[in-house]
Amino acid sequence: MLKRVISFLLALVLCLGLTSFAWAEGDPENCPDEQHQWGTGTITPAATCKAKGIRTYTCASCGKTKTEDIEIDSNAHSWDNGKVTTAATCKDPGVKTYTCSACNETKTESIPKLTTHTWDTWSSDADKHSRNCTVCGTPESAAHTWGAWTYDETQHSRKCTVCGYSSAKENHKFTTDKWEKDTSSHWQICTVCGGKGKVEAHKWDSGKVTTAATCVKKGVKTYTCTVCKTTKTESLGYGSHIWGDGSVEKDATITEPGTLVRKCDVCGKVRSEVISRLGLRMTPEELTAVVAEENNVLRIRLDDELYVIMQGVFTPEETECLQDGWPAEITLKAVDVTMDVPDQTLDELMERRDNLLSCFHLQLSKSVHTSADEVSETESLSTPANPLIMALDFPETMPQPDGKKERHYFLYSLEGDSTEKVAFQLKEDGSGIRFQTDKMDGTFILLFRDGNGGSFNPMVLVFGLVGLTALGGIGFLVKKVFFTYEEE
């Protein structure tokens, strides 16, 4: 029984296999006597290196089909994209291996040698760089390809853009007479790298007045740099009027001053000047005494109107002598009296005010011609008839306050061991003080303080107006003023 079943199955499989070559039935009326039009057929599928293919024909008239086998094609491989099994180099070609996806058969093809090299690092000298291929040993050498210059104020250098080699630093090269400049400095440009060097501030000369100032036009002073010859200008402001001789509008008398009218020769402006009363002219214009201790120079002068000085110094009888035409003389003396001031007094004041600027003694004296042959003896004026104004100029070497500290001054008169504060007025520019006093044979002490106390400044200058016998060898300068009377 089992044998019969097996025989039946084998017969069935054989019948099914034969159907692949069987004729498919079409419409026999279109193809009488089996005269079919098969054409070239279509391959479905194609034969491979491992399996047969099938070609199917279809009658164009009746649609009947038939098939036939296509034998295995040992060359019909299905190659993959291949794989590089030996990489190509600049020395040897490479190998690429392809594998058939059906039968696993392989084939190879050559990969051409590389045209590029695998270089080692550059070695360089001052002129060139070189390297070798690490695979085939091929050498390469070339001159440097320089990049842009880099520089500071004194030297320049550059790098090769290929190998990175830095050239040796070289000093700039300048054209000696060619300078670049701006308002504050000048410099030169290196002729090699274009770098900026020899930078320095302008060195200005003392300047030259290129446009003189007048009362209607500002003056100009031009300064020239002694190195690059650039210039700058400074306005000198307007100049002074140039006054003509003028004309007397009102004559001066013994009791009344006169008036002189002058006109500027440039702009035509008119001004009036006071003509001093007769007999009240001063020569020189200022009565000044100077006290000097090393480089610390203090100047003191009478700073009143002349007729006020006259009223304070001369008696009515002496004034009559002046009006009669006889000259008179007053003398101002000043001397440093630091050593004469008691130490206790200075210590107390300096403890209160911190800094001693000056101690000075004033003395005013006079002599009057009472006739052509007689001159009154020189008389010291300890107390003039009316207080006189004194002007005091600080030494130019006087130290300045630190930072933004404000400076305060204090003036005292000294009588014996006691002191008395004296009122004064500080000049607008801070260069000195003005004070009024009727003590013309006395000692004064001037102190100053910076901020809220300041630091002690050991600058001591003491001076005064004293008689010759009281000078004790300390040097002083005396200025005299002479009064004369003129008839109209």
C-alpha positions as CSV (number, residue, x, y, z in Angstrom):
1,M,0.0,0.0,0.0
2,L,2.8,2.4,0.9
3,K,4.6,1.8,-2.3
4,R,1.4,2.7,-4.3
5,V,1.1,6.0,-2.4
6,I,4.8,6.9,-3.1
7,S,4.3,6.0,-6.8
8,F,1.3,8.2,-7.0
9,L,3.1,11.2,-5.5
10,L,6.0,10.8,-7.9
11,A,3.7,10.7,-10.9
12,L,1.9,13.8,-9.6
13,V,5.2,15.7,-9.2
14,L,6.3,14.7,-12.7
15,C,3.0,15.9,-14.2
16,L,3.3,19.2,-12.5
17,G,6.9,19.7,-13.7
18,L,5.9,18.9,-17.3
19,T,3.3,21.7,-17.2
20,S,6.1,24.3,-17.3
21,F,6.7,23.3,-20.9
22,A,3.0,22.8,-21.7
23,W,1.1,24.8,-24.1
24,A,-1.3,27.2,-22.5
25,E,-4.6,27.0,-24.2
26,G,-5.6,30.0,-26.3
27,D,-8.4,30.7,-28.8
28,P,-7.8,28.0,-31.5
29,E,-10.0,29.9,-34.0
30,N,-7.3,32.5,-34.3
31,C,-4.5,30.0,-35.0
32,P,-5.8,27.3,-37.3
33,D,-3.5,24.3,-37.7
34,E,-1.5,25.5,-34.7
35,Q,0.2,28.3,-36.8
36,H,1.2,30.4,-33.8
37,Q,3.1,33.7,-33.8
38,W,5.5,33.3,-30.9
39,G,7.8,36.2,-31.2
40,T,11.2,36.3,-29.3
41,G,9.7,35.7,-25.9
42,T,10.6,37.2,-22.5
43,I,13.1,35.9,-20.0
44,T,11.5,35.5,-16.5
45,P,13.9,35.0,-14.7
46,A,17.3,35.0,-16.4
47,A,19.7,32.2,-15.9
48,T,22.4,32.8,-13.2
49,C,25.7,31.2,-12.3
50,K,23.7,28.9,-10.1
51,A,20.1,28.5,-11.5
52,K,18.5,28.0,-14.9
53,G,16.4,30.8,-16.4
54,I,13.0,30.6,-18.1
55,R,12.0,32.2,-21.5
56,T,8.2,32.6,-22.0
57,Y,6.6,32.9,-25.4
58,T,3.1,34.3,-26.1
59,C,1.3,33.9,-29.4
60,A,0.4,37.3,-30.7
61,S,-2.8,35.9,-32.4
62,C,-4.4,33.6,-29.9
63,G,-2.6,34.4,-26.7
64,K,-1.4,30.8,-26.2
65,T,1.9,30.6,-24.2
66,K,4.8,28.2,-24.0
67,T,8.0,28.2,-21.9
68,E,11.5,26.8,-22.2
69,D,14.4,26.5,-19.9
70,I,17.6,28.6,-20.2
71,E,20.7,26.8,-19.2
72,I,22.8,27.9,-16.2
73,D,25.3,30.7,-17.2
74,S,28.6,30.3,-15.3
75,N,29.5,33.9,-16.1
76,A,26.3,35.5,-15.0
77,H,27.5,36.5,-11.6
78,S,25.8,39.1,-9.4
79,W,28.8,41.1,-8.2
80,D,28.6,43.3,-5.1
81,N,30.1,46.9,-5.0
82,G,33.5,45.5,-4.1
83,K,35.8,46.0,-1.1
84,V,39.3,47.5,-1.0
85,T,41.4,44.6,0.3
86,T,44.7,46.3,-0.4
87,A,44.9,50.1,-0.2
88,A,46.8,51.9,-2.9
89,T,49.8,54.0,-1.9
90,C,52.1,56.4,-3.7
91,K,54.5,53.4,-3.9
92,D,52.2,50.4,-4.9
93,P,48.8,50.0,-6.5
94,G,45.9,48.7,-4.4
95,V,43.5,45.8,-4.9
96,K,39.6,45.8,-4.9
97,T,37.8,42.5,-4.5
98,Y,34.2,41.8,-5.7
99,T,32.1,38.8,-4.5
100,C,29.2,37.2,-6.3
101,S,26.1,37.3,-4.1
102,A,24.8,34.0,-5.7
103,C,27.8,31.7,-5.7
104,N,30.3,33.6,-3.6
105,E,32.9,33.5,-6.4
106,T,35.3,36.5,-6.2
107,K,37.2,38.6,-8.7
108,T,39.8,41.5,-8.2
109,E,40.7,44.6,-10.0
110,S,43.8,46.9,-9.5
111,I,43.6,50.3,-7.9
112,P,46.1,52.8,-9.5
113,K,48.9,54.1,-7.3
114,L,48.1,57.4,-5.4
115,T,49.4,60.6,-6.9
116,T,49.6,62.2,-3.4
117,H,52.2,61.6,-0.8
118,T,52.2,61.1,3.0
119,W,54.7,63.8,4.1
120,D,56.6,64.0,7.3
121,T,57.0,67.4,9.1
122,W,58.9,70.3,7.5
123,S,62.5,71.0,8.3
124,S,63.5,74.6,7.6
125,D,66.4,77.0,7.4
126,A,66.6,80.7,6.6
127,D,65.9,80.3,2.9
128,K,63.8,77.2,2.3
129,H,61.8,74.3,3.8
130,S,61.9,70.6,2.8
131,R,60.3,67.2,3.7
132,N,60.1,63.5,2.6
133,C,57.3,61.1,1.8
134,T,57.1,58.6,4.7
135,V,56.0,55.9,2.2
136,C,58.0,56.2,-0.9
137,G,60.8,58.5,0.3
138,T,60.1,61.2,-2.4
139,P,61.7,64.5,-1.3
140,E,60.2,68.0,-1.7
141,S,61.9,71.4,-1.2
142,A,60.9,75.0,-1.9
143,A,61.7,78.5,-1.0
144,H,59.7,80.1,1.8
145,T,56.4,81.7,1.1
146,W,56.4,84.7,3.5
147,G,53.3,86.1,5.1
148,A,52.7,89.6,6.4
149,W,55.3,91.3,8.6
150,T,54.8,91.5,12.4
151,Y,56.5,94.3,14.2
152,D,57.0,96.4,17.4
153,E,58.5,99.9,17.7
154,T,62.0,98.7,17.0
155,Q,62.1,95.4,15.0
156,H,60.1,93.3,12.5
157,S,59.9,89.6,11.5
158,R,57.6,87.3,9.4
159,K,56.5,83.7,9.1
160,C,56.4,81.3,6.2
161,T,52.8,80.5,5.4
162,V,53.7,76.9,4.3
163,C,56.0,75.6,7.1
164,G,55.5,78.2,9.8
165,Y,59.2,79.1,10.0
166,S,59.9,82.6,11.7
167,S,62.5,84.8,10.3
168,A,65.1,86.4,12.5
169,K,64.1,89.8,13.9
170,E,65.6,92.8,12.2
171,N,65.8,96.4,13.2
172,H,63.5,98.8,11.4
173,K,65.0,100.8,8.5
174,F,63.8,104.4,8.4
175,T,64.2,107.4,6.1
176,T,65.9,109.9,8.3
177,D,64.1,113.0,7.1
178,K,60.6,111.7,6.7
179,W,58.2,111.8,9.7
180,E,54.5,111.0,10.2
181,K,52.7,113.1,12.9
182,D,49.5,113.9,14.7
183,T,48.8,116.7,17.2
184,S,50.7,115.1,20.1
185,S,53.5,113.0,18.7
186,H,55.6,112.0,15.6
187,W,57.0,108.7,14.3
188,Q,58.6,107.1,11.3
189,I,57.5,104.3,9.0
190,C,59.9,101.4,8.3
191,T,60.7,101.1,4.6
192,V,60.8,97.3,4.9
193,C,57.7,96.3,6.9
194,G,55.7,99.5,7.0
195,G,55.7,99.4,10.8
196,K,55.5,102.4,13.1
197,G,58.6,103.2,15.1
198,K,60.5,106.0,16.9
199,V,57.3,107.2,18.4
200,E,57.7,110.2,20.7
201,A,56.0,113.3,21.9
202,H,56.6,116.5,20.0
203,K,59.6,118.6,21.2
204,W,58.4,122.1,20.9
205,D,60.7,125.1,20.7
206,S,60.1,128.3,22.8
207,G,57.8,129.6,20.1
208,K,57.8,132.7,18.0
209,V,55.1,135.5,17.8
210,T,53.8,135.2,14.2
211,T,51.0,137.6,14.6
212,A,51.4,140.5,17.0
213,A,48.5,141.2,19.3
214,T,46.7,144.5,19.2
215,C,43.7,145.9,21.0
216,V,41.5,144.8,18.2
217,K,43.2,141.6,17.0
218,K,44.4,138.6,19.0
219,G,48.0,137.7,18.7
220,V,49.3,134.3,17.6
221,K,52.4,132.5,18.9
222,T,53.6,129.6,16.7
223,Y,55.6,126.7,18.2
224,T,57.7,124.3,16.0
225,C,58.7,120.7,16.8
226,T,62.5,120.6,16.6
227,V,62.3,117.0,15.2
228,C,59.5,116.7,12.7
229,K,59.0,120.5,12.0
230,T,55.2,120.3,12.6
231,T,53.7,123.4,14.2
232,K,51.0,124.4,16.6
233,T,49.7,127.8,17.5
234,E,48.6,129.5,20.7
235,S,46.4,132.5,21.0
236,L,48.0,135.4,22.8
237,G,44.7,137.2,23.3
238,Y,44.2,140.9,22.6
239,G,47.1,143.3,23.1
240,S,47.2,146.5,25.0
241,H,46.0,149.8,23.7
242,I,48.6,152.2,22.3
243,W,47.7,155.4,24.1
244,G,48.7,158.7,22.6
245,D,50.2,161.6,24.6
246,G,46.8,162.9,25.3
247,S,45.6,166.3,26.4
248,V,45.1,167.7,29.9
249,E,41.4,168.1,30.5
250,K,41.8,169.4,34.0
251,D,45.0,170.7,35.6
252,A,46.2,169.2,38.9
253,T,46.5,171.5,41.9
254,I,48.0,171.0,45.4
255,T,44.6,170.0,46.7
256,E,42.9,168.4,43.7
257,P,44.2,165.9,41.2
258,G,44.0,166.6,37.5
259,T,42.6,164.7,34.5
260,L,44.5,163.6,31.4
261,V,42.6,162.3,28.4
262,R,44.3,159.8,26.1
263,K,43.2,158.2,22.8
264,C,44.3,154.7,21.5
265,D,46.1,155.1,18.2
266,V,44.7,151.8,17.0
267,C,41.0,151.5,17.9
268,G,40.3,155.1,18.9
269,K,39.2,154.3,22.5
270,V,39.4,157.1,24.9
271,R,40.4,156.9,28.6
272,S,40.9,159.4,31.4
273,E,43.9,159.3,33.7
274,V,44.3,161.0,37.1
275,I,47.1,163.5,37.3
276,S,48.5,163.3,40.9
277,R,48.2,166.4,43.0
278,L,51.2,168.7,42.8
279,G,54.0,167.8,45.1
280,L,52.8,164.2,45.5
281,R,54.7,162.3,42.8
282,M,56.5,159.1,43.7
283,T,59.8,157.8,42.3
284,P,60.0,154.8,42.0
285,E,56.3,153.9,41.7
286,E,56.3,151.3,44.5
287,L,57.9,151.5,48.0
288,T,59.1,148.0,48.5
289,A,61.2,146.1,51.0
290,V,62.6,142.7,50.3
291,V,63.6,140.0,52.8
292,A,65.6,137.0,51.6
293,E,66.5,133.8,53.4
294,E,68.3,131.5,50.9
295,N,65.8,131.1,48.0
296,N,62.7,132.2,49.9
297,V,62.1,135.9,48.9
298,L,59.3,137.8,50.5
299,R,58.3,141.2,49.2
300,I,56.5,143.9,51.2
301,R,55.4,147.3,50.0
302,L,53.2,150.2,50.8
303,D,50.1,149.7,48.7
304,D,48.0,152.9,49.4
305,E,47.2,155.9,47.4
306,L,50.1,158.3,47.5
307,Y,48.2,161.1,49.2
308,V,47.1,158.7,51.9
309,I,50.7,157.8,52.6
310,M,51.5,161.5,52.7
311,Q,48.8,162.2,55.2
312,G,50.0,159.3,57.4
313,V,53.7,160.1,57.2
314,F,54.1,163.9,57.1
315,T,53.0,166.6,59.5
316,P,51.2,169.7,58.3
317,E,54.4,171.7,58.7
318,E,56.3,169.2,56.6
319,T,53.6,169.2,54.0
320,E,54.0,173.0,53.7
321,C,57.7,172.5,53.1
322,L,56.9,170.1,50.3
323,Q,54.5,172.7,48.8
324,D,57.4,175.2,49.0
325,G,59.3,172.9,46.7
326,W,61.6,171.1,49.2
327,P,62.0,167.3,48.7
328,A,61.3,164.7,51.3
329,E,62.3,161.1,51.7
330,I,60.6,158.0,53.3
331,T,62.4,154.7,53.8
332,L,60.9,151.2,54.3
333,K,63.1,148.5,55.9
334,A,62.4,144.9,56.4
335,V,64.3,142.2,58.2
336,D,64.1,138.5,59.2
337,V,63.6,138.4,63.0
338,T,63.0,134.7,63.5
339,M,65.8,134.4,65.9
340,D,64.5,137.3,68.0
341,V,61.0,135.8,68.5
342,P,60.7,133.9,71.7
343,D,60.6,130.1,71.1
344,Q,57.6,129.7,73.4
345,T,55.6,132.2,71.3
346,L,56.5,130.3,68.1
347,D,55.7,126.9,69.7
348,E,52.3,128.1,70.8
349,L,51.3,129.6,67.4
350,M,52.7,126.6,65.4
351,E,50.8,124.2,67.7
352,R,47.6,126.1,66.8
353,R,48.2,126.7,63.1
354,D,50.8,124.1,62.2
355,N,53.0,125.9,59.6
356,L,55.2,129.0,60.1
357,L,55.6,131.0,56.8
358,S,57.2,134.2,58.0
359,C,58.2,136.4,60.9
360,F,58.9,140.0,59.8
361,H,59.7,143.3,61.4
362,L,58.6,146.5,59.7
363,Q,60.1,150.0,60.1
364,L,59.1,153.2,58.3
365,S,61.3,156.3,58.5
366,K,61.3,159.8,56.9
367,S,63.4,162.9,56.5
368,V,62.3,166.3,55.1
369,H,64.2,169.2,53.6
370,T,63.1,172.3,55.6
371,S,65.3,174.6,53.6
372,A,67.9,174.6,50.9
373,D,70.6,173.7,53.5
374,E,68.8,171.9,56.3
375,V,67.5,168.4,56.3
376,S,65.6,166.9,59.2
377,E,67.1,163.9,60.9
378,T,65.7,160.6,59.8
379,E,62.8,159.9,62.0
380,S,61.3,156.4,62.6
381,L,57.5,156.3,62.3
382,S,56.3,153.8,64.8
383,T,52.8,155.0,64.5
384,P,51.7,157.0,61.4
385,A,48.9,159.5,61.6
386,N,46.6,157.0,59.9
387,P,46.8,153.3,59.2
388,L,48.6,152.3,56.0
389,I,47.9,149.3,53.7
390,M,50.8,146.9,53.2
391,A,51.0,144.3,50.4
392,L,52.9,141.1,50.9
393,D,53.9,138.7,48.1
394,F,54.6,135.1,49.1
395,P,57.9,133.5,48.0
396,E,57.8,131.8,44.6
397,T,59.4,128.7,46.3
398,M,56.5,128.4,48.8
399,P,55.2,124.8,48.8
400,Q,51.8,124.2,47.4
401,P,48.9,122.4,49.2
402,D,48.6,118.7,48.8
403,G,45.8,117.4,46.6
404,K,42.6,119.3,47.0
405,K,43.3,120.7,50.4
406,E,42.4,124.3,51.0
407,R,45.1,126.6,52.4
408,H,44.3,129.0,55.2
409,Y,46.5,131.9,56.4
410,F,46.8,133.6,59.8
411,L,48.6,136.9,60.6
412,Y,49.6,138.0,64.1
413,S,51.3,141.1,65.4
414,L,53.8,140.5,68.2
415,E,54.3,142.9,71.1
416,G,56.6,141.5,73.8
417,D,55.4,138.0,74.5
418,S,51.8,138.6,73.5
419,T,50.3,138.2,70.0
420,E,47.2,139.8,68.4
421,K,45.4,138.5,65.3
422,V,45.5,140.9,62.4
423,A,42.8,141.1,59.7
424,F,44.0,140.8,56.1
425,Q,42.7,140.1,52.6
426,L,44.0,137.3,50.4
427,K,44.8,138.3,46.8
428,E,42.5,136.8,44.2
429,D,45.4,134.7,42.6
430,G,46.5,133.5,46.1
431,S,50.0,135.0,45.6
432,G,50.0,137.2,48.7
433,I,47.9,139.2,51.2
434,R,47.0,142.9,51.9
435,F,46.6,144.2,55.4
436,Q,46.2,147.6,57.1
437,T,48.3,148.5,60.1
438,D,49.4,151.5,62.1
439,K,52.3,149.7,63.6
440,M,55.3,150.6,61.4
441,D,57.9,149.6,64.0
442,G,56.6,146.1,64.9
443,T,56.9,142.4,64.3
444,F,54.4,140.3,62.4
445,I,54.1,136.5,62.2
446,L,52.4,134.8,59.2
447,L,51.2,131.2,59.5
448,F,49.3,128.9,57.2
449,R,47.4,125.6,57.5
450,D,46.3,123.2,54.7
451,G,42.9,121.4,54.9
452,N,41.9,120.5,58.5
453,G,45.3,120.8,59.9
454,G,47.8,119.8,57.2
455,S,51.3,118.6,57.8
456,F,54.1,120.7,59.2
457,N,56.1,122.5,56.5
458,P,59.5,123.5,57.9
459,M,59.6,126.7,55.8
460,V,60.5,129.6,58.1
461,L,60.9,133.1,56.9
462,V,61.0,136.0,59.4
463,F,61.4,139.6,58.3
464,G,60.7,143.1,59.6
465,L,61.2,146.8,59.4
466,V,63.9,147.8,61.9
467,G,66.6,150.3,62.4
468,L,70.1,149.6,61.0
469,T,71.5,148.8,64.5
470,A,68.8,146.1,64.9
471,L,69.7,144.1,61.8
472,G,72.3,142.0,63.5
473,G,74.1,141.3,60.1
474,I,71.0,140.0,58.2
475,G,70.9,141.3,54.7
476,F,68.0,143.5,53.5
477,L,67.1,145.7,50.6
478,V,65.7,149.2,51.1
479,K,63.7,151.1,48.5
480,K,63.2,154.8,48.9
481,V,60.5,157.2,47.6
482,F,61.1,160.9,47.0
483,F,58.4,163.6,47.0
484,T,58.9,166.8,45.1
485,Y,56.7,169.8,44.5
486,E,56.3,171.4,41.1
487,E,54.9,174.8,40.3
488,E,52.1,175.1,37.7
